[in-house]
Amino acid sequence: MYSMKKLFVIWIILLESLALDSQQLINAGFENWKDSSNQYLPLHWSVDLEAALHHSPSTNAQQGKFAMVLSTWYSYAKGHLFYGNHKETHRNWAEHTVPFTGRPLKLSGYYRYTDLVNITDSAGGQILLKDVLGDTLAYGEVLLGTAMNWTHFEIPLHYFSNKKTTAISIHFTSREKGSGMNKESYPNRLYLDNFCLLYKTKRNKAE
């Protein structure tokens, strides 16, 4: 028979493996913010430097106190959001990675998208997983159309390999698809809240 000490060690190992398998994002509900150079930034998230002024916390949250807001400056400076703390950001979002070990099925969350000029514009979201060599392990993307009320979205991940995950990259932009010159200073506003990574359940694995 196993001693109590051995049973305790096995229990700890099982809990650790379960935690790694279902790893979640930090500050996924955008509840925690910091004041950086007179700008409020969500903890463990970064914004594009060119569009740094086009974001803010919103009290009109889907759940909780705050939500994230990205805006577009006229038609050329889009708001960009990246997962993780990055000193410098640029448009090659896939390079902004964070250590990560989970293998989620999809990223889910809630959004609102208002467009004052062109209702055919769309915001966008992307998620990427990498292996230890930096190769793409899984990828998913979504276009987010006009939605005046909070709307649920999902980004399914398509896996290309069975290798272990070592890093994750997540990116959202306030204007992924659109055409024409916007005469409004902030024509697009993308509100984001309550992200969650979804994993296989034991029942799904058995099936």
Backbone torsions as a table, in degrees:
resi	resn	phi	psi	omega
1	MET	NA	146.8	178.5
2	TYR	-72.9	140.7	174.1
3	SER	-74.8	163.6	179.1
4	MET	-61.3	-34.9	-179.6
5	LYS	-65.9	-43.3	179.2
6	LYS	-65.3	-41.1	178.2
7	LEU	-62.6	-38.4	179.6
8	PHE	-65.7	-42.9	179.0
9	VAL	-62.3	-44.0	178.6
10	ILE	-61.9	-40.8	179.3
11	TRP	-62.7	-42.0	178.6
12	ILE	-63.6	-42.9	-179.9
13	ILE	-62.6	-41.8	178.9
14	LEU	-64.0	-40.7	179.0
15	LEU	-65.6	-40.5	179.7
16	GLU	-65.5	-41.8	179.8
17	SER	-66.6	-37.0	177.6
18	LEU	-66.4	-39.7	179.5
19	ALA	-64.7	-40.6	179.1
20	LEU	-66.8	-36.8	-175.9
21	ASP	-70.6	-26.9	-177.1
22	SER	-120.6	41.1	-178.6
23	GLN	-60.5	135.5	-178.8
24	GLN	-112.4	168.6	179.4
25	LEU	-80.0	150.6	177.0
26	ILE	-85.7	134.9	-179.6
27	ASN	54.9	44.8	-177.0
28	ALA	-69.6	-17.8	178.4
29	GLY	-100.5	5.0	178.0
30	PHE	55.1	40.7	179.5
31	GLU	-88.4	-22.4	-174.7
32	ASN	-111.6	127.9	-175.6
33	TRP	-131.3	158.4	175.7
34	LYS	-130.4	151.8	177.5
35	ASP	-94.2	111.4	-177.7
36	SER	-124.7	112.3	179.9
37	SER	52.4	48.7	178.7
38	ASN	64.3	21.2	174.1
39	GLN	-127.2	141.7	176.5
40	TYR	-92.3	127.3	-179.5
41	LEU	-124.4	140.0	177.3
42	PRO	-71.6	134.4	179.8
43	LEU	-58.8	137.6	178.4
44	HIS	66.1	22.0	172.2
45	TRP	-134.3	155.3	179.9
46	SER	-131.3	157.6	176.9
47	VAL	-122.5	157.7	178.2
48	ASP	-67.2	135.7	-176.5
49	LEU	-61.4	-38.6	-179.0
50	GLU	-65.2	-31.0	-178.0
51	ALA	-109.4	24.8	-172.5
52	ALA	-62.7	-26.1	-178.3
53	LEU	-86.2	-4.9	-171.9
54	HIS	-104.6	46.5	177.6
55	HIS	-153.1	163.0	179.4
56	SER	-173.8	161.5	170.5
57	PRO	-78.7	142.4	177.3
58	SER	-116.2	139.0	176.7
59	THR	-85.9	-4.8	176.1
60	ASN	-89.3	72.0	-173.4
61	ALA	-89.5	155.8	174.3
62	GLN	-70.0	-37.9	175.1
63	GLN	-158.0	141.1	-175.1
64	GLY	93.2	-160.1	-176.1
65	LYS	-94.8	-34.9	-171.0
66	PHE	-131.4	159.2	172.6
67	ALA	-137.6	163.3	178.0
68	MET	-89.9	144.5	176.0
69	VAL	-129.4	128.1	171.8
70	LEU	-116.4	140.2	179.9
71	SER	-128.9	161.7	176.2
72	THR	-106.5	134.9	176.6
73	TRP	-92.4	108.3	-172.4
74	TYR	52.4	-120.7	-178.5
75	SER	-121.8	2.9	-171.9
76	TYR	-116.8	-24.7	-179.6
77	ALA	-109.8	100.5	-178.2
78	LYS	-88.1	148.1	173.4
79	GLY	-78.6	134.5	-179.4
80	HIS	-125.5	137.3	177.9
81	LEU	-123.4	131.7	-179.8
82	PHE	-124.5	142.9	176.4
83	TYR	-79.4	132.4	178.4
84	GLY	106.8	165.2	177.8
85	ASN	-92.9	108.2	-178.4
86	HIS	-121.1	125.6	-179.3
87	LYS	-64.4	-37.4	178.5
88	GLU	-128.1	138.7	178.2
89	THR	-125.7	151.0	177.8
90	HIS	-151.7	-179.5	-170.6
91	ARG	-72.5	-19.6	177.4
92	ASN	-78.6	76.3	-171.3
93	TRP	-60.9	-28.5	-176.3
94	ALA	-65.1	-17.4	178.7
95	GLU	-83.5	-12.1	179.9
96	HIS	-88.7	80.2	-175.1
97	THR	-102.6	160.2	177.4
98	VAL	-132.6	138.5	177.2
99	PRO	-54.0	135.5	-173.0
100	PHE	-161.8	142.9	-175.5
101	THR	-126.0	-2.9	-176.8
102	GLY	-79.0	166.4	173.5
103	ARG	-128.3	72.7	-177.8
104	PRO	-71.5	158.1	174.7
105	LEU	-81.8	-34.8	-175.3
106	LYS	-164.9	164.5	171.1
107	LEU	-108.6	128.6	177.8
108	SER	-119.9	160.3	179.1
109	GLY	-177.7	-167.6	180.0
110	TYR	-130.9	146.8	-179.8
111	TYR	-146.5	159.3	165.2
112	ARG	-130.4	144.5	-179.5
113	TYR	-140.5	116.3	179.2
114	THR	-110.5	140.9	-179.4
115	ASP	-134.1	115.8	-175.7
116	LEU	-83.9	-12.8	-173.1
117	VAL	-120.1	-57.0	-171.1
118	ASN	-125.3	106.3	-174.8
119	ILE	-70.7	-7.1	178.3
120	THR	-87.1	-6.6	176.5
121	ASP	-65.5	152.8	177.7
122	SER	-137.3	142.6	168.6
123	ALA	-83.9	176.1	-178.3
124	GLY	-150.1	155.9	176.8
125	GLY	-139.5	145.7	-179.1
126	GLN	-141.8	147.5	176.1
127	ILE	-137.9	139.3	-175.2
128	LEU	-139.6	135.9	173.0
129	LEU	-114.0	142.4	179.4
130	LYS	-124.7	156.2	176.0
131	ASP	-96.3	-175.1	-174.4
132	VAL	-63.5	-24.5	179.1
133	LEU	-85.6	-4.3	-178.3
134	GLY	86.3	7.5	178.2
135	ASP	-81.6	152.9	179.8
136	THR	-69.0	123.3	179.6
137	LEU	-97.4	-37.2	-179.7
138	ALA	-157.1	154.0	-177.6
139	TYR	-150.7	147.3	174.8
140	GLY	-155.5	152.8	179.4
141	GLU	-149.5	162.8	179.7
142	VAL	-152.3	146.6	169.5
143	LEU	-101.6	136.4	-177.0
144	LEU	-115.1	108.3	-178.5
145	GLY	-83.5	180.0	-178.1
146	THR	-56.8	129.5	179.3
147	ALA	-149.1	110.0	-177.7
148	MET	-74.3	-29.5	179.0
149	ASN	-108.1	164.2	178.6
150	TRP	-60.8	127.8	-175.1
151	THR	-129.7	135.9	-179.6
152	HIS	-77.1	141.9	175.0
153	PHE	-136.1	159.3	175.5
154	GLU	-138.2	145.1	173.9
155	ILE	-120.8	97.8	178.0
156	PRO	-65.9	142.8	177.1
157	LEU	-98.2	132.6	177.8
158	HIS	-106.2	115.9	-175.6
159	TYR	-89.0	140.7	179.2
160	PHE	-113.0	-5.4	-175.5
161	SER	-156.0	158.1	175.9
162	ASN	-97.8	8.9	179.5
163	LYS	-66.6	162.3	-178.8
164	LYS	-73.6	143.0	177.0
165	THR	-78.1	135.6	176.3
166	THR	-124.0	-15.8	-176.9
167	ALA	-154.0	154.2	178.4
168	ILE	-131.6	147.3	174.7
169	SER	-135.6	130.4	178.9
170	ILE	-129.5	135.9	-176.6
171	HIS	-142.2	135.4	172.6
172	PHE	-130.1	145.9	178.2
173	THR	-135.1	149.6	-176.5
174	SER	-78.3	-12.0	177.4
175	ARG	-151.2	94.3	179.6
176	GLU	-88.3	-34.6	-176.9
177	LYS	-140.6	126.4	179.9
178	GLY	-179.1	165.9	-179.1
179	SER	-143.5	156.0	176.3
180	GLY	90.2	159.8	-180.0
181	MET	-87.9	126.4	177.5
182	ASN	-91.0	129.9	-179.1
183	LYS	-91.4	-11.2	176.9
184	GLU	-83.0	146.4	-178.9
185	SER	-69.6	-35.6	177.5
186	TYR	-130.8	74.2	-174.2
187	PRO	-73.0	-31.6	-177.4
188	ASN	-114.0	133.8	174.4
189	ARG	-131.9	120.9	179.0
190	LEU	-109.8	117.9	177.5
191	TYR	-101.1	133.8	-177.9
192	LEU	-130.1	143.9	-179.6
193	ASP	-160.7	152.1	169.0
194	ASN	50.9	64.6	173.6
195	PHE	-74.7	152.1	177.8
196	CYS	-154.2	133.9	174.0
197	LEU	-90.6	128.5	-177.5
198	LEU	-103.4	136.1	-176.6
199	TYR	-121.0	166.5	172.9
200	LYS	-65.3	137.3	173.7
201	THR	-90.0	167.7	177.6
202	LYS	-59.5	-35.5	-179.8
203	ARG	-65.4	-43.3	178.7
204	ASN	-62.8	-38.2	-179.9
205	LYS	-64.8	-38.3	-179.7
206	ALA	-66.9	-33.5	-179.9
207	GLU	-74.3	NA	NA
